[in-house]
Amino acid sequence: MNTFSTFDIEADYRHLHRRFPNAAGRPVIGITGNFSEGNLSLGPGYYTSVLEAGAVPLVIPPFDNEEALLNLIDRVDGLLLSGGADLNPLYLNEEPIRELHGVNPCRDRQEWLLTRLAANRQLPILGICRGIQVMNAALGGTLYQDIYSQRENTRIKHSQDMPRECASHTVTLESDSRLAAIMGTSKLYVNSFHHQAVKDPAPGFRVTALSPDGIVEAIESTEYKSMLGVQWHPECFILGQDPCMMPLFRWLVDEARSFRAARQLHERILTLDTHCDTPMFFGQDIHFDTRDPKIKVDLHKMTEGRQDATIMVAYLEQKERTEEALLAATAKADRLLNEIEQMVAANCTAVDIAYTPSDLYRLKREGKKAIMLGIENGYAVGKDLANVERFRRRGVVYMTLCHNGNNDLCGSARYNDEQLGVSAFGEQVIREMNRVGMMVDLSHAGERSFYDALAISRQPVVCSHSSCRALCDHPRNLTDDQLKAIARQGGVVQLCLYSGFLRQDRPATLRDAIDHLHHMVNVMGIEHVGIGTDFDGDGGIIGCNDSSELINFTRQLIFERYSEEDIRRIWGGNFLRVMEQVQHCGQG
């Protein structure tokens, strides 16, 4: 189709050149191509709909080169899984039934891998016909190989002998679904060309549309992710000059534009998570250099979620306070810090230890991930004040004064019936932390300890992973008065993504975390907030459950109209301001 007004190539070239600066804003949608009889093909409705919705279509052939596949997935902003032949049931650990039609071995493996890679990176995905089946199966759902023979009461003809741009039956949409909001209706007239279908939706998905005979016609993410699949062929309608299905493609393009904006923002700013407990898993044969399912923070997930840095803590459970137990606690803290350093050394081409804010920015410029060292529970100090300086000299940037239970430094937010505050030795420790340039972390501290510590410390204090008592009444959360007190002293509070600190009546979601962040900003000001996920220490919520999903948080911040400077502050800028001040004033 000639989209220009003349056959004058030079004029068309000049026209394109004038428009060139405006073209860079369009997101790129990768579209899986069909492959049959040795040829790559794609129905024009797919790329026409994507173009009409405001994106650049990029056809993806079914190649086997895995390095190229990884390269490609990091260059598109959204994925459209197109229709085509049946899926090979062997990928679902099933034998083929007699009614199975032709499969396309050239497409199956690549599209399964492509879908998993895209989902790991939080790319927006729209699956159409075969595409909904690929998406569902690749992410853990099940399929009917043939609805007519495997499912009772299938009475509608789902594979029509009629023009594809014509509707052939109706589907009913769940009224509270994203799909219904996109389409602005609860009933659609759709076309239908399939005999395979979704049986059970994948984990993290729900059924959002059914045909009159109960066949699944659409699924969507329940985890605040931009993933949606439909069984019909919406791309065909535009070819008949009917724009009724364009809202689906505009949704995909809008989500891809949002993802692109977040990805580009992550390239410009530093993203620091101020609290993770991955060292708790060191005894479980974890592999930080792989996408390890046992942990929520590893190199792959950090890369997928565009996360630059994290503070890994040597966590110590509060135990007895005998001389022997205290020596054992100090030894364990040293061992865990050693193991973090060994893990980093084993992956030195991709990650390094950072000791200062300037180290973090240098490592980002070098294309490396960064790990900072922390200690969770002043139990590690024992009764030897010299341990504070020793830990600081080996790179510890903050120490949480206590954990769940009182120690020799202070009273805890939990298991503190005596309502103890900071002890005389704890006062010495806080002053020593000020002297050597180690940040004082008051997460887990009881209220009396909290206010005692603020009065003692000559430097701003932090809460590396805490949430709001006003929104969730948990003793670990901070009251509004505590939030204001930290802000007055110039400190920061890092929002914790532990579900039980965000709400207690149901599992918490990304939306709940945003509500807590809003509350902190309203009470403290944007200069005093940040994010400390507590990943691998029970942290993780629906929509932001590991490092690969942190970009979802950024997309929500953009949606909530936080500015780039605001987001830079939230993603570590505020925390690093305090760290720089504490380190500059200290001697460590």
C-alpha positions as CSV (number, residue, x, y, z in Angstrom):
1,M,0.0,0.0,0.0
2,N,1.4,3.4,-1.0
3,T,0.8,5.7,2.0
4,F,2.4,8.7,0.4
5,S,0.6,11.2,-1.9
6,T,3.0,10.9,-4.9
7,F,5.5,8.6,-6.5
8,D,8.2,11.3,-6.0
9,I,10.7,9.4,-3.9
10,E,12.8,12.5,-3.2
11,A,9.8,14.4,-2.0
12,D,8.8,11.5,0.2
13,Y,12.3,11.3,1.6
14,R,12.3,15.0,2.5
15,H,8.9,14.5,4.1
16,L,10.2,11.7,6.2
17,H,13.3,13.6,7.2
18,R,11.2,16.5,8.4
19,R,9.2,14.1,10.6
20,F,12.1,12.2,11.9
21,P,12.5,13.9,15.3
22,N,8.9,13.1,16.2
23,A,9.2,9.4,15.3
24,A,11.4,8.5,18.2
25,G,8.5,8.6,20.7
26,R,6.7,5.6,19.2
27,P,7.0,2.4,21.1
28,V,8.1,-0.8,19.2
29,I,5.7,-3.8,19.3
30,G,7.3,-7.1,18.4
31,I,4.8,-9.3,16.5
32,T,5.4,-13.0,16.2
33,G,5.3,-14.1,12.5
34,N,3.6,-17.2,11.1
35,F,5.7,-19.8,9.3
36,S,4.4,-22.3,6.8
37,E,5.7,-24.1,3.7
38,G,9.1,-22.5,4.2
39,N,7.8,-18.9,4.2
40,L,7.3,-16.2,6.9
41,S,4.0,-14.5,6.8
42,L,1.8,-12.2,8.8
43,G,-1.8,-11.1,8.3
44,P,-1.9,-7.4,7.5
45,G,-4.5,-6.8,10.3
46,Y,-1.8,-7.2,13.0
47,Y,0.6,-4.5,11.8
48,T,-2.1,-2.3,10.5
49,S,-3.8,-2.3,13.9
50,V,-0.5,-1.6,15.7
51,L,0.3,1.3,13.3
52,E,-3.1,2.7,13.7
53,A,-2.7,2.6,17.5
54,G,0.5,4.6,17.3
55,A,3.4,2.1,17.5
56,V,6.0,0.7,15.3
57,P,5.4,-3.0,14.3
58,L,8.4,-5.3,14.2
59,V,7.8,-8.8,12.8
60,I,9.7,-11.5,14.7
61,P,10.6,-14.6,12.6
62,P,10.8,-18.0,14.4
63,F,14.6,-18.2,14.7
64,D,16.5,-20.5,17.1
65,N,19.5,-18.2,18.0
66,E,19.1,-17.7,21.8
67,E,21.6,-14.9,22.0
68,A,19.6,-13.0,19.3
69,L,16.4,-13.7,21.1
70,L,17.7,-12.2,24.3
71,N,19.0,-9.2,22.3
72,L,15.7,-8.7,20.7
73,I,13.5,-8.9,23.8
74,D,15.5,-6.0,25.4
75,R,14.8,-3.8,22.3
76,V,11.0,-4.0,22.1
77,D,8.5,-2.3,24.3
78,G,5.6,-4.7,23.9
79,L,4.9,-8.2,22.5
80,L,2.0,-9.3,20.3
81,L,1.6,-13.1,20.1
82,S,-0.2,-13.8,16.8
83,G,-2.5,-16.6,15.7
84,G,-1.6,-19.7,13.8
85,A,-1.3,-23.5,14.1
86,D,-1.9,-25.7,17.1
87,L,0.6,-26.0,19.9
88,N,2.5,-29.2,20.3
89,P,1.0,-30.9,23.4
90,L,4.4,-32.4,24.3
91,Y,5.3,-29.0,25.8
92,L,2.4,-29.5,28.2
93,N,3.6,-33.0,29.0
94,E,0.6,-34.5,27.1
95,E,0.3,-37.0,24.3
96,P,-1.5,-35.7,21.1
97,I,-5.1,-36.7,20.8
98,R,-6.6,-37.9,17.5
99,E,-8.4,-34.6,16.9
100,L,-5.2,-32.5,17.1
101,H,-4.6,-30.5,14.0
102,G,-1.2,-29.5,12.5
103,V,1.4,-28.1,14.9
104,N,4.1,-25.6,14.0
105,P,7.4,-26.8,15.5
106,C,9.2,-23.8,14.1
107,R,7.2,-21.5,16.3
108,D,6.5,-23.4,19.5
109,R,9.8,-23.4,21.3
110,Q,10.8,-19.9,20.4
111,E,7.4,-18.4,21.3
112,W,7.3,-20.2,24.6
113,L,10.8,-18.8,25.4
114,L,9.9,-15.4,24.1
115,T,6.8,-15.2,26.3
116,R,8.7,-16.3,29.4
117,L,11.5,-13.7,28.7
118,A,8.9,-11.0,28.1
119,A,7.0,-11.8,31.2
120,N,10.2,-11.8,33.3
121,R,10.9,-8.3,32.0
122,Q,7.4,-7.1,32.7
123,L,6.8,-6.3,29.0
124,P,3.2,-5.7,28.0
125,I,1.8,-8.7,26.1
126,L,-1.3,-9.2,24.0
127,G,-2.0,-12.8,22.9
128,I,-4.4,-13.4,20.0
129,C,-6.0,-16.8,19.3
130,R,-3.0,-19.1,19.3
131,G,-1.3,-16.3,21.2
132,I,-3.5,-16.5,24.2
133,Q,-2.8,-20.2,24.3
134,V,0.9,-19.7,24.0
135,M,0.9,-17.1,26.8
136,N,-1.3,-19.3,29.1
137,A,0.7,-22.5,28.5
138,A,4.1,-20.9,28.7
139,L,3.2,-19.3,32.1
140,G,1.8,-22.4,33.6
141,G,-1.8,-22.8,32.5
142,T,-3.4,-25.7,30.7
143,L,-5.2,-26.1,27.3
144,Y,-7.8,-28.2,25.5
145,Q,-6.2,-29.8,22.5
146,D,-9.7,-29.9,21.0
147,I,-12.7,-28.3,22.7
148,Y,-15.2,-30.4,20.8
149,S,-13.9,-33.8,21.9
150,Q,-12.5,-32.9,25.3
151,R,-15.2,-30.7,26.7
152,E,-18.9,-31.3,27.2
153,N,-21.5,-28.9,26.1
154,T,-19.4,-27.1,23.4
155,R,-22.3,-26.3,21.1
156,I,-21.1,-23.2,19.3
157,K,-19.1,-23.5,16.1
158,H,-15.8,-21.9,17.0
159,S,-14.1,-22.2,13.7
160,Q,-16.1,-20.3,11.1
161,D,-16.3,-20.5,7.3
162,M,-17.0,-16.8,6.8
163,P,-15.0,-13.6,6.2
164,R,-12.6,-13.0,9.1
165,E,-13.7,-9.4,9.5
166,C,-17.2,-10.5,10.4
167,A,-18.5,-11.3,13.8
168,S,-19.7,-14.9,14.3
169,H,-20.8,-15.1,18.0
170,T,-20.9,-13.1,21.2
171,V,-18.7,-13.2,24.4
172,T,-19.6,-11.9,27.8
173,L,-16.9,-9.9,29.7
174,E,-16.5,-9.8,33.5
175,S,-17.7,-6.4,34.5
176,D,-14.8,-5.8,36.9
177,S,-12.1,-6.8,34.4
178,R,-9.5,-4.7,32.7
179,L,-10.8,-6.0,29.4
180,A,-14.3,-4.6,30.1
181,A,-12.8,-1.3,31.0
182,I,-10.7,-1.3,27.8
183,M,-13.7,-2.2,25.6
184,G,-16.3,-0.1,27.5
185,T,-18.9,-2.9,27.4
186,S,-19.7,-6.2,29.0
187,K,-20.7,-7.9,25.7
188,L,-18.8,-8.2,22.4
189,Y,-19.5,-9.5,19.0
190,V,-16.4,-11.4,17.9
191,N,-15.1,-13.7,15.1
192,S,-13.8,-17.2,15.9
193,F,-11.3,-19.5,14.2
194,H,-10.0,-22.1,16.7
195,H,-10.5,-25.5,18.2
196,Q,-7.9,-25.3,20.9
197,A,-8.6,-23.1,23.9
198,V,-7.6,-22.2,27.5
199,K,-8.6,-24.9,30.0
200,D,-7.2,-23.5,33.3
201,P,-5.7,-20.0,33.4
202,A,-2.0,-19.7,34.4
203,P,-1.1,-18.7,38.0
204,G,-1.6,-15.0,38.3
205,F,-4.3,-14.9,35.6
206,R,-8.1,-14.9,35.6
207,V,-10.7,-15.6,33.1
208,T,-12.4,-12.4,32.0
209,A,-14.6,-13.4,29.0
210,L,-16.6,-16.5,28.1
211,S,-18.6,-17.6,25.0
212,P,-22.2,-18.6,25.6
213,D,-21.1,-22.3,25.8
214,G,-18.5,-21.5,28.4
215,I,-15.3,-21.5,26.4
216,V,-12.7,-19.2,27.7
217,E,-12.4,-16.2,25.4
218,A,-10.1,-14.0,27.4
219,I,-7.6,-14.0,30.3
220,E,-5.7,-11.2,32.0
221,S,-3.2,-10.7,34.7
222,T,-4.3,-10.4,38.3
223,E,-0.9,-9.1,39.4
224,Y,-0.9,-5.5,38.0
225,K,0.9,-6.7,34.9
226,S,0.2,-5.7,31.4
227,M,-0.7,-9.1,30.1
228,L,-3.9,-9.9,28.3
229,G,-5.1,-12.6,25.9
230,V,-8.2,-13.0,23.7
231,Q,-9.3,-16.1,21.8
232,W,-10.8,-14.2,18.8
233,H,-9.0,-12.3,16.0
234,P,-9.5,-8.5,16.8
235,E,-6.9,-7.6,14.1
236,C,-9.2,-8.6,11.3
237,F,-11.9,-6.0,12.0
238,I,-9.8,-3.0,10.9
239,L,-9.4,-4.6,7.5
240,G,-13.1,-4.2,7.0
241,Q,-12.9,-0.6,8.1
242,D,-14.4,-1.5,11.5
243,P,-12.5,0.1,14.4
244,C,-14.5,-1.7,17.1
245,M,-11.4,-3.7,18.3
246,M,-8.9,-0.8,18.2
247,P,-9.2,-0.2,21.9
248,L,-7.3,-3.5,22.5
249,F,-4.4,-2.3,20.3
250,R,-4.4,1.1,21.8
251,W,-4.3,-0.5,25.3
252,L,-1.2,-2.5,24.2
253,V,0.5,0.5,22.7
254,D,-0.3,2.7,25.8
255,E,1.1,0.0,28.1
256,A,4.2,-0.3,25.9
257,R,4.6,3.5,25.9
258,S,4.5,3.4,29.7
259,F,7.0,0.6,29.9
260,R,9.3,2.4,27.5
261,A,9.1,5.5,29.6
262,A,10.0,3.6,32.8
263,R,12.8,1.7,31.1
264,Q,14.4,5.0,29.8
265,L,13.9,6.6,33.2
266,H,15.8,3.7,34.8
267,E,18.7,4.3,32.4
268,R,18.9,7.9,33.6
269,I,18.5,7.4,37.4
270,L,20.1,5.2,40.0
271,T,17.7,2.6,41.5
272,L,18.6,1.4,45.0
273,D,16.7,-1.0,47.2
274,T,17.8,-0.3,50.7
275,H,17.1,-3.7,52.4
276,C,17.2,-7.3,51.2
277,D,17.9,-10.5,53.1
278,T,19.3,-12.7,50.4
279,P,22.2,-13.9,52.6
280,M,19.6,-15.8,54.6
281,F,19.6,-18.3,51.7
282,F,23.3,-18.8,51.5
283,G,23.1,-22.2,53.0
284,Q,20.5,-23.4,50.4
285,D,22.8,-23.8,47.4
286,I,21.6,-20.6,45.7
287,H,23.2,-19.3,42.5
288,F,23.3,-15.6,42.3
289,D,24.4,-15.6,38.7
290,T,21.3,-17.5,37.5
291,R,17.6,-16.8,37.6
292,D,17.4,-18.8,40.9
293,P,13.7,-19.6,41.9
294,K,14.8,-19.9,45.6
295,I,15.6,-16.2,45.9
296,K,14.0,-12.9,44.9
297,V,17.2,-11.0,44.3
298,D,19.8,-12.3,41.8
299,L,21.7,-10.9,38.8
300,H,19.1,-11.9,36.3
301,K,16.1,-10.4,38.2
302,M,18.0,-7.2,39.0
303,T,18.8,-6.9,35.2
304,E,15.2,-7.7,34.2
305,G,13.7,-5.2,36.7
306,R,16.3,-2.5,35.8
307,Q,17.6,-2.4,39.4
308,D,21.0,-1.0,39.9
309,A,21.8,-1.7,43.5
310,T,20.7,-3.3,46.7
311,I,21.9,-3.2,50.3
312,M,22.3,-6.9,51.5
313,V,22.2,-7.3,55.2
314,A,23.8,-9.8,57.5
315,Y,20.6,-10.7,59.5
316,L,20.9,-12.0,63.0
317,E,18.0,-13.6,64.8
318,Q,17.7,-12.3,68.3
319,K,18.8,-15.1,70.7
320,E,20.2,-15.3,74.2
321,R,22.4,-12.5,75.5
322,T,25.0,-14.7,77.3
323,E,28.6,-14.0,76.6
324,E,28.9,-17.1,74.5
325,A,25.8,-16.2,72.4
326,L,27.0,-12.6,71.8
327,L,30.4,-13.9,70.6
328,A,28.6,-16.3,68.3
329,A,26.4,-13.4,66.9
330,T,29.4,-11.3,66.1
331,A,31.1,-14.3,64.4
332,K,27.9,-15.0,62.3
333,A,27.7,-11.4,61.2
334,D,31.3,-11.5,60.0
335,R,30.7,-14.9,58.3
336,L,27.7,-13.5,56.4
337,L,29.6,-10.4,55.3
338,N,32.4,-12.6,54.1
339,E,29.9,-14.7,52.1
340,I,28.4,-11.6,50.5
341,E,31.9,-10.5,49.4
342,Q,32.7,-14.0,48.1
343,M,29.5,-14.1,46.1
344,V,30.3,-10.7,44.6
345,A,33.9,-11.8,43.8
346,A,32.6,-14.9,42.0
347,N,30.6,-12.6,39.7
348,C,33.0,-9.7,39.5
349,T,32.4,-9.0,35.8
350,A,28.8,-8.1,36.5
351,V,28.6,-6.9,40.1
352,D,30.8,-5.2,42.7
353,I,30.7,-4.0,46.3
354,A,29.9,-0.3,46.8
355,Y,31.0,1.5,49.9
356,T,29.9,5.1,49.1
357,P,27.3,6.8,47.0
358,S,29.9,7.8,44.5
359,D,30.8,4.1,44.1
360,L,27.2,3.4,43.2
361,Y,27.1,6.0,40.4
362,R,30.5,4.8,39.1
363,L,29.4,1.2,38.9
364,K,26.2,2.2,37.1
365,R,28.3,4.0,34.5
366,E,30.4,0.9,34.2
367,G,27.3,-1.2,33.5
368,K,27.7,-3.2,36.8
369,K,25.3,-4.0,39.5
370,A,26.2,-2.9,43.0
371,I,25.9,-4.5,46.5
372,M,26.2,-2.5,49.7
373,L,26.7,-4.1,53.1
374,G,24.4,-3.8,56.1
375,I,23.8,-5.5,59.4
376,E,20.3,-6.2,60.7
377,N,20.4,-6.3,64.5
378,G,22.9,-4.6,66.7
379,Y,23.1,-8.0,68.5
380,A,26.1,-8.3,66.1
381,V,28.1,-5.8,68.2
382,G,27.9,-8.0,71.3
383,K,29.3,-5.9,74.2
384,D,32.4,-4.7,72.4
385,L,32.1,-1.1,71.2
386,A,35.1,-1.6,69.0
387,N,33.0,-3.9,66.7
388,V,31.2,-0.8,65.4
389,E,34.3,0.8,63.9
390,R,35.5,-2.6,62.7
391,F,32.2,-3.3,60.9
392,R,32.3,0.2,59.4
393,R,35.9,-0.3,58.1
394,R,34.8,-3.4,56.3
395,G,32.1,-1.5,54.5
396,V,28.9,-1.7,56.5
397,V,26.8,1.4,55.6
398,Y,24.1,0.9,58.2
399,M,23.1,-1.2,61.2
400,T,19.6,-1.8,62.4
401,L,19.8,-1.4,66.2
402,C,17.6,-4.4,66.9
403,H,15.3,-7.0,65.4
404,N,12.3,-8.8,66.9
405,G,13.2,-8.8,70.5
406,N,15.2,-6.7,73.0
407,N,19.0,-6.7,72.9
408,D,21.8,-4.9,74.8
409,L,21.3,-1.8,72.7
410,C,17.6,-1.1,72.9
411,G,14.0,-2.3,73.2
412,S,12.3,-3.7,70.1
413,A,8.9,-2.9,68.5
414,R,8.0,-6.5,69.3
415,Y,8.4,-8.7,72.4
416,N,9.1,-5.7,74.5
417,D,6.6,-5.9,77.4
418,E,8.9,-3.7,79.5
419,Q,8.7,-0.9,76.9
420,L,12.5,-0.6,77.1
421,G,14.3,2.3,75.3
422,V,17.9,2.8,74.4
423,S,20.3,1.4,77.0
424,A,23.5,3.2,78.2
425,F,25.5,0.9,76.0
426,G,23.1,1.5,73.1
427,E,23.8,5.3,73.6
428,Q,27.5,4.6,73.2
429,V,26.9,2.5,70.1
430,I,24.8,5.2,68.5
431,R,27.4,7.9,69.2
432,E,30.1,5.6,67.9
433,M,28.1,5.0,64.7
434,N,27.9,8.7,64.3
435,R,31.7,9.0,64.8
436,V,32.7,6.4,62.3
437,G,30.1,7.3,59.6
438,M,27.6,4.4,59.9
439,M,23.9,5.1,59.5
440,V,21.6,4.4,62.4
441,D,18.6,2.3,61.3
442,L,15.5,2.4,63.5
443,S,13.4,-0.2,61.7
444,H,12.3,-2.7,64.3
445,A,12.9,-0.3,67.2
446,G,10.2,0.2,69.8
447,E,8.7,3.7,70.1
448,R,10.7,4.6,73.2
449,S,13.9,3.4,71.6
450,F,13.0,5.3,68.5
451,Y,12.6,8.7,70.2
452,D,15.7,8.0,72.5
453,A,17.8,7.3,69.4
454,L,16.6,10.5,67.7
455,A,17.6,12.5,70.7
456,I,21.0,10.8,71.0
457,S,22.1,10.8,67.3
458,R,23.9,13.9,66.0
459,Q,23.1,12.7,62.4
460,P,19.9,12.0,60.6
461,V,18.6,8.5,61.1
462,V,16.9,6.1,58.7
463,C,14.3,3.3,58.7
464,S,15.5,1.0,56.0
465,H,12.3,-1.0,55.7
466,S,9.1,0.3,57.5
467,S,5.6,1.3,56.6
468,C,2.7,3.4,58.0
469,R,0.8,2.7,61.2
470,A,-2.1,5.0,60.1
471,L,-2.8,2.6,57.2
472,C,-1.9,-0.7,58.8
473,D,-1.9,-1.0,62.6
474,H,1.1,-3.2,63.1
475,P,3.7,-2.5,65.9
476,R,6.5,-2.6,63.3
477,N,5.0,0.3,61.4
478,L,5.6,4.0,62.2
479,T,3.1,6.5,63.5
480,D,2.6,9.8,61.8
481,D,4.4,11.5,64.7
482,Q,7.4,9.2,64.1
483,L,7.4,9.9,60.4
484,K,7.4,13.7,61.1
485,A,10.1,13.3,63.7
486,I,12.5,11.6,61.3
487,A,11.7,14.2,58.6
488,R,12.4,17.1,61.1
489,Q,15.9,15.6,61.7
490,G,16.5,15.2,58.0
491,G,16.2,11.4,57.9
492,V,14.4,9.0,55.6
493,V,11.9,6.2,55.8
494,Q,12.1,3.4,53.2
495,L,8.8,1.8,52.3
496,C,8.7,-1.9,53.2
497,L,7.0,-4.3,50.7
498,Y,6.1,-6.9,53.3
499,S,2.4,-7.7,52.9
500,G,1.6,-7.8,56.6
501,F,2.9,-4.2,57.1
502,L,0.8,-2.9,54.2
503,R,-2.5,-4.4,55.2
504,Q,-3.8,-7.3,57.3
505,D,-7.2,-8.3,55.9
506,R,-5.8,-9.7,52.6
507,P,-2.6,-10.1,50.6
508,A,-1.2,-6.7,49.8
509,T,-0.8,-5.4,46.3
510,L,1.3,-2.8,44.5
511,R,-1.7,-0.5,44.9
512,D,-1.5,-0.8,48.6
513,A,2.3,0.0,48.6
514,I,1.6,3.1,46.5
515,D,-1.0,4.2,49.1
516,H,1.5,3.9,51.9
517,L,4.0,5.9,49.8
518,H,1.5,8.6,49.2
519,H,0.8,8.8,52.9
520,M,4.5,9.1,53.7
521,V,4.9,11.8,51.1
522,N,1.9,13.7,52.5
523,V,3.2,13.5,56.1
524,M,7.0,13.8,55.6
525,G,7.5,15.4,52.2
526,I,9.0,13.9,49.1
527,E,12.6,14.5,50.4
528,H,12.2,11.8,53.1
529,V,10.9,8.7,51.5
530,G,12.3,5.7,49.6
531,I,12.0,1.9,49.1
532,G,13.4,-0.9,51.1
533,T,11.7,-4.1,49.8
534,D,12.8,-6.6,52.4
535,F,13.0,-9.1,49.5
536,D,14.1,-12.6,50.7
537,G,13.1,-11.6,54.2
538,D,9.3,-12.0,53.7
539,G,9.1,-8.9,51.5
540,G,7.2,-9.1,48.2
541,I,3.7,-8.3,47.2
542,I,1.3,-8.9,44.3
543,G,2.7,-6.9,41.4
544,C,6.1,-6.3,42.9
545,N,7.3,-9.7,44.3
546,D,11.0,-9.7,43.3
547,S,13.7,-7.6,41.7
548,S,12.4,-8.3,38.2
549,E,9.2,-6.6,39.1
550,L,10.6,-3.4,40.5
551,I,10.1,-1.6,37.2
552,N,6.3,-2.1,37.8
553,F,6.7,0.2,40.8
554,T,8.3,2.8,38.6
555,R,5.5,2.5,36.1
556,Q,3.0,3.1,38.9
557,L,4.9,6.2,40.1
558,I,4.8,7.6,36.5
559,F,1.1,6.9,36.4
560,E,0.6,8.7,39.6
561,R,2.4,11.7,38.0
562,Y,5.5,11.8,40.2
563,S,8.1,13.8,38.4
564,E,11.5,12.4,37.3
565,E,13.2,14.2,40.1
566,D,10.6,12.8,42.6
567,I,11.2,9.3,41.3
568,R,15.0,9.8,41.5
569,R,14.6,10.7,45.2
570,I,12.3,7.8,45.9
571,W,14.6,5.3,44.2
572,G,17.6,6.1,46.5
573,G,18.4,9.7,46.1
574,N,17.0,10.7,49.5
575,F,18.7,7.7,51.2
576,L,22.0,8.5,49.6
577,R,21.8,12.1,50.6
578,V,21.7,10.9,54.3
579,M,24.4,8.3,53.7
580,E,26.7,10.9,52.2
581,Q,26.1,13.3,55.1
582,V,26.7,10.6,57.7
583,Q,29.8,9.3,56.0
584,H,31.2,12.8,55.4
585,C,30.8,13.7,59.1
586,G,32.2,10.4,60.3
587,Q,35.7,9.2,60.4
588,G,35.0,5.6,59.0
